[in-house]
Amino acid sequence: MKTLKTLSAAIALTAISMDAALAAPVTYTVDSSHTYPRFSYSHLGYSTQLSSFTNTSGTVVFDAAAKTGAVDIVIDMTTVNTGSTDFNSHIQGEGFLDTAKFPKATFKSTKVVFDGDKPASVEGQLTIKGVTKAVTLTVTSFQAVPHPMMKVPALGANAFTTIKRTEFGAGKYAPYVGDEVRIDIAIEALAK
């Protein structure tokens, strides 16, 4: 009987330890090879143009049990990819991104809103060209499961927000070239 009590106590302590480990916040490092911010806007009403950035870094903190999280992203604006080398240079100019003075854009979360067990939106501060504005990213998909190949905790999400580029000092040719810009981000991150 004493052995049974000792075994029961050991199992209970193990379960408590496992629950504590699962409840702890996990910090993930952004996988830059699978994280791409994209932006789209109306070009003279003729078409919706879509461009991306090819170098993004940062961290995500996620605690599934506590339903809390934090996001800290840095986008290298000099890596803009419009599909045209000439236009990449053009859009990095002073009237648009002005990457000579402002090579980075950042997003720092202030609140993660959950719907059930998953984030539904992320509120935060977006800084472009030295101008910081509050934005809300709407999360359209989210998954936090072990990476099947890397065998480490991993997460991924898709989210979007809409801004007015004139509010960030990037309003060249507005309103002919659309002022409203949709920003989409596909993000993947691996546990540190």
Secondary structure as UniProt FT lines:
FT   HELIX           2..23
FT   STRAND          26..30
FT   HELIX           32..34
FT   STRAND          36..43
FT   TURN            44..46
FT   STRAND          47..53
FT   STRAND          56..63
FT   TURN            64..67
FT   STRAND          68..76
FT   HELIX           77..79
FT   STRAND          80..81
FT   HELIX           85..91
FT   TURN            94..97
FT   TURN            99..101
FT   STRAND          104..115
FT   TURN            116..117
FT   STRAND          118..128
FT   TURN            129..130
FT   STRAND          131..146
FT   TURN            148..150
FT   STRAND          153..164
FT   HELIX           165..168
FT   TURN            172..176
FT   STRAND          180..191
//
